[in-house]
Amino acid sequence: MTTPVLEIRSLNTALVAPDGRDVQILHDIDLSIGAGECLGVVGESGSGKSVLARTVLGVHPRTTRARSTGQVLLHGEDLLGATPARRTELLGTGIAMVHQDPMTSLNPVVRIADQVTESLTNRRRLGRRARLETAAELLAAVDVPDPARRARAYPHELSGGLRQRVGIAAALAGSPALLLADEPTTALDVTVQRTVLDLLDRHRETRGLATLLITHDIGLLYGRARRIAVMYGGRVVETGPTEAVTERPAHPYTAALLRSVPRVTGPLRRTLPAIPGSAPDLSRPTAGCPFAPRCERADSLCGTTAPPVHRAGPGHTAACHLPLTAAPTPSPGPSLTPSEHPA
Ligand code: SF4
């Protein structure tokens, strides 16, 4: 078996609270992604999925201090032990990120050409003309129309969809081995979400990019991610091949997520079932299963004892005392927004 591009082993990450306490966000994460593979990471807000991406990238918000243990291996090199200089060297060429909101990730007062070629100009001097030509090539590769003109533009002159394409062009400029995409379509109109995801798929396939696709919408991963990791309370609670996880979920949280996805087939449901309660407060650690207060299957053991890892099938596991063995769940297919439902 070839070495995965990214291998995360026993990763624990704590953020330092204003009172100096460590608040543990990530608990014993184990994941891997091979070349050309898409791993979908799904969970609600507060599940820890964005902290996971930032820990892999090694970049946390300026006001946040983070402490991590375990290993984050990029082609076998442990990024947690890398010097700041080595980290900087890898940003753009080893790992790149596509952000959620292109309006905030792009600098409003810097021309598109300079932003798209930034990871290249960090390494070699490029004159203005070379920057414009290179940027136009990179923009053309992500289907930006009239790329030479757009290279000279500022972010506010482009639509949201085009700005996200610019973000993708900038991420791909340094030919990274690993792409982190954190809710890359959340800020976009539903009509352009699919084209942006198709674009990411195309580049993953043609460049052999390992892709970590983070989303709150499990339906979006269907047909795109080869494997899914479901996160809850900073833990991976279920992981496995996409088909197995979406058709035969073993964890009650995954099953509840799937029930809340609109379907393209079957009878129209006017009200989608929501998961009662809210995501756990990660600053209050629990000894048992973090989903227990919201789980309809919970028993007394669930509230006091961490759930064991249950094998649900080949490469398919779920951390649960009472895993589901129910009949297969119909696959969600591509997700719909309410506006796409027939009236
Ligand atoms: Fe529900 Fe218990 Fe399983 Fe947690 S361990 S998901 S509370 S059944």
Residues whose N, C-alpha, C, O or C-beta is under 5 A from the ligand:
A	BS01	SF4	P252 C289 F291 A292 C295 R297 A298 D299 C302 P307 A319 C320 H321 L322
